[in-house]
Amino acid sequence: SDEVNQYIAQISGVGVSAKDFRTWFGSVAALEKAIALGSCPSDIKDQSRTLKQIYVYASKALGNTPHIAEVSYVHQSVVDAFVADMDWFKDNQTVNKHMTDIEMQLLTLLQNHKTDELPVGR
């Protein structure tokens, strides 16, 4: 993985690694599932089962276990946004010819998370 990371750094000119790409991919998959589910239940047990569906979906996309997807590859802001208020995504759709709709929503989510504009739900 060191060689891959060196290659990525060399061709990109920025400090990213293969894990960054896997985290992006896992977070996109998780967001896609969260949007498909529509809303997060308020009951804690149901909420836990629903979040597990998100991690299972992301893990299948990544080829990992749901636990590894949860702790290593799904950005917490996706989960926080889902638990807090899924309607947030409906108001944040942007068109970009280089990214899918889901990728643009994740980018917006991460930008808002970085500036603490996203409500925390967990």
GISULHU-V515609 format. One record per residue. RES is the residue in one letter. NEAR is the number of other ideal C-beta (glycine too) atoms within 12 Angstrom. D_FIRST is the distance of its C-alpha to the first C-alpha in Angstrom with 1 decimal. Layout:
res-><RES:RES>
near-><NEAR:NEAR>
d_first-><D_FIRST:D_FIRST>
This chain:
res-><S:D:E:V:N:Q:Y:I:A:Q:I:S:G:V:G:V:S:A:K:D:F:R:T:W:F:G:S:V:A:A:L:E:K:A:I:A:L:G:S:C:P:S:D:I:K:D:Q:S:R:T:L:K:Q:I:Y:V:Y:A:S:K:A:L:G:N:T:P:H:I:A:E:V:S:Y:V:H:Q:S:V:V:D:A:F:V:A:D:M:D:W:F:K:D:N:Q:T:V:N:K:H:M:T:D:I:E:M:Q:L:L:T:L:L:Q:N:H:K:T:D:E:L:P:V:G:R>
near-><12:10:11:18:20:15:14:21:17:13:11:16:8:11:12:20:20:20:21:22:19:29:30:30:30:39:42:34:36:44:40:28:33:39:30:18:26:16:22:32:18:14:10:13:11:16:22:19:17:28:32:25:29:40:34:26:31:39:28:22:26:29:15:24:18:28:16:21:34:29:18:23:35:41:36:27:35:47:36:30:39:41:29:27:22:30:15:29:31:15:14:27:20:20:12:15:9:9:17:21:21:29:24:22:34:36:27:29:40:27:18:24:26:13:11:11:18:28:19:17:23:18>
d_first-><0.0:3.8:5.4:5.0:6.1:8.5:9.8:10.5:12.2:14.0:15.4:16.2:17.6:16.8:14.6:12.6:9.0:7.7:9.4:12.4:12.7:12.6:15.1:17.2:17.3:18.2:20.7:22.3:22.8:24.2:26.5:27.6:28.7:30.3:32.3:33.4:34.6:36.6:37.4:36.4:39.1:40.8:41.2:38.5:38.2:38.1:35.6:33.3:33.6:33.1:29.9:28.6:29.3:27.0:24.1:24.8:24.8:21.4:19.9:21.3:19.8:16.3:16.8:16.8:19.8:22.1:21.5:17.7:18.5:21.1:19.5:16.0:16.3:20.0:21.2:24.3:26.4:26.5:27.9:30.2:31.6:32.2:34.0:35.9:37.2:35.9:38.5:36.4:34.4:37.6:38.4:35.1:34.7:33.9:33.7:31.0:30.6:26.8:26.0:27.4:29.9:27.6:24.9:27.8:29.0:25.7:25.5:29.1:28.5:25.6:27.8:30.7:28.7:27.6:31.3:32.5:34.7:33.4:35.4:33.6:34.5:33.1>
